[in-house]
């Protein structure tokens, strides 16, 4: 339920719009491609980032039929002018909706929306719903604004109204410029970003005001669940600083949202399962990127978990999060 995909061909939006560091692709002779960010090299990616048939075949090696796909976070482009951000979102969403229409038994789509403009974000959310998307993927912050900011609330409200699930993915990691060495933004910043998003939605009262909003935090919720004791203690000892917008203890929300299973560590996953319950833990992979679980679910099947827990992780929890029926894929 957590994989990334990109169209094989992208417009050069930097040239078209005349500014910014939008992503485009340069093909290599070995069939890989370079992701270019405003003319600068960003990352080399392989065919499985865009080849839908190759992706299906690679998934079959791990007895996995269905992939929930969403864009690569660097393509969010929240920093862009709102209308330009909308155009980028529409292009990426049309690619995924076409993919889902052609492979309804193999792909489920999450859209991206221009979060920098509330009205345009809701407009694209509604269009994505009509075009077959079942939810959205958004960043852990929007141009360094927390998700608790009131201007984002109508977007979450629209998600609840439309029955659109929300996956929150870390991006633009805090402290990025001061800890580039050792890949620390991905190893330290990403878990912190996800906890930042979870705390923002809880302390900001978003989850309290929208109890039917179906939110999933990627990477097993980042550092939120492992540090919940500290978070709760802060809530209790300094309510004047923490409980200013929502008086409900943050621990009360555990099990009311979903997280994926990407821990790379069975002991950590068992801790998450103990807190969340198996029906709130979904099979994530972050495929096809190397920091993901590319032996999809193998560390779970190798563990001594009950068949019911494994079934919940492998399909039931994701179906509940997305409000889908298993029969759709049989």
Secondary structure, 3 states (H helix, E strand, C coil): CCEECCCCCCCCHHHHHCCCCCEEEEECCCCCEEEEECCEEEEEECHHHCCHHHHHHHHHCCCCCCEEEECCHHHCCCCCCHHHHHHHHHHHHHHHHHHHHHCCCCEEEEECCCCCCHHHHHHHHHHHHHCCCCEEEEECCECCECCCCHHHHHHHHHHHHHCCEEEEECCCCCCHHHCCHHHHHHHHHHHHHHHHHHHHHHHCCHHHHCCCCCEEECHHHCCCCCCHHHHHHHHHHCHHHHCCCCCCCHHHHCCCCEEECCCCCHHHHHHHHHHHCHHHEECCCCECCCCCCCCCCHHHHCCCCCHHHHHHHHHHHHHHHHCCCHHHHC
